[in-house]
């Protein structure tokens, strides 16, 4: 029984951890707009003038969001298959 509770707590921690990282490092700096949002708008506008450092910066600020989505997806997937 304790093993099941620990597994559930570890999985919940992973989702919460990536949510916290996404909301802090993924959005920083916050002023004048979240950094990743500005980069995504730049890319959506054609990415004119983006250099290698800008792409690397986009990846570094976007990676926590990718891990958050993946951890949430796997958590939901496991819950769906464990009940069926």
Order of alpha helices (4+ residues) and beta strands (2+ residues): alpha-alpha-alpha
